[in-house]
Amino acid sequence: MTPQSDEDEVWRQIVASFNDTAERDSADQPWPDSENVPAEPIRRVVKPPEHADGDDASGRDPEDDPSGRDEDEEDEGHFEPPPPPPLPKVDLATKLAWVALFGGPAYLLVAAMASWHMEGWALFTAVAAFIGGFVALVVRMGDGPPNDSGWDDGAVL
């Protein structure tokens, strides 16, 4: 027989036995003792230790600490992040582009909500400021790596 015919025969046997029941029912299979759980769970009672003279477990008098907590308990789980780095310096042209990008639509929104009568030149100026600010930011964005990135720009495909 060829390897292909052996494989075909195995598949025929699998398909023929698809609807057959298992030889051994899963209820008849032995259950490992390690998996058995008791009918009633075991209850454990934990009592706090009793200390003489009103001292706690550290040997200090609880009256010395008005908060009633140890210093270790206060520090546990407390994370104080480092201060953030300073914001980068932005030149005047970038600042004006951001003001134009947000200022034009903000003026139109405020004027519409306040029902102000807007002249044609004011509408044109607001829309032109928005478009001009967007274009200025995109043009200044650049497509090269930053100057301080060094000789290795990582994986470039």
TATA-V84412 format. One record per pair of residues at least 24 apart in sequence whose C-alpha atoms are under 8 Angstrom apart, sorted by the first residue. I is the first residue (numbers start at 1). J is the second residue. If there is no record, write none. Layout:
# TATA-V84412
I,J  I,J
This chain:
# TATA-V84412
94,136  94,137  96,133  97,132  97,133  97,134  97,136  97,137  98,133  98,134  98,137  99,133  100,129  100,130  100,132  100,133  101,129  101,130  101,131  101,132  101,133  101,134  102,130  103,129  103,130  104,128  104,129  104,130  105,130
